[in-house]
Amino acid sequence: MSERYVIDTQCWLWAQSAPDRLSKAAAAAIADTRNEIFFSAAVGWEIAIKHALGKLTLPSSPERYVTSRVRSGLLTVLPIQSEHTLRVAKLPEHHRDPFDRILVAQAQVEKLKLITADAQLRVYDVRVLWAG
């Protein structure tokens, strides 16, 4: 049976450069071509910001690195829609990270399971595939 997932930034980066850090369940879900894996525009945005601030080293520019891997990974790009941004206002203040909050909102609105290793995200009303 296929599932639909959105992957958080840390887990997507692990899948690219350190897949052994992912749980077996997360690695299997990502590898299963029957599943639809969404790459949120928020993940690309977070990567670009962290790279520009010197907090994230990549083998090439974020544009080149992310674009090539999203294409080769057969991921579906998930744009940030106004419905997603407005849902953030309804989320409890469990977590302040704006990138994580938009991912939770997208998962809720689009009825996706969130692949994450961030324990703070488990408290939200969202289905989670634990990746840590």
C-alpha positions, 0 to 999 in steps of 0.5 A: 500500500502506498503512502504520501510523505513530506520530508523535513530538511534534516532527514532529506539531507541525511538521505542525500549524504548519510542515509545510514542515519535514517531509521530503517522504516524511513529509509524503506519508505523513501526507497519504496517507489510506490510512495509519493515523497514531497519536497516542500519549498520550505526545505529548499528555503531553509537549505538556501538560508543555512548555506548562505549563513555558513551553517550548511556546507554543500558540494555545490550551490544550493540551486544546483545541489537541491535541484539535481537531487530532487529530480533524481530522487523522483520527488514531488515539489510541494509549493507553499500555498496560502492555505499552508501559511494560514494553517500555521496560525492555528498551530499550538506554540509547541515549536517556534521554528518557522520551517518546521511549523510550515511543514507541519501545516503542509502535512495537515492540509495535504494529509501527508505523513511527516518524515522527521527526527525532530521529537518536538514535532511529535506533539502536533496533530500530524502523522509522523514517520520517525526517522531518527 
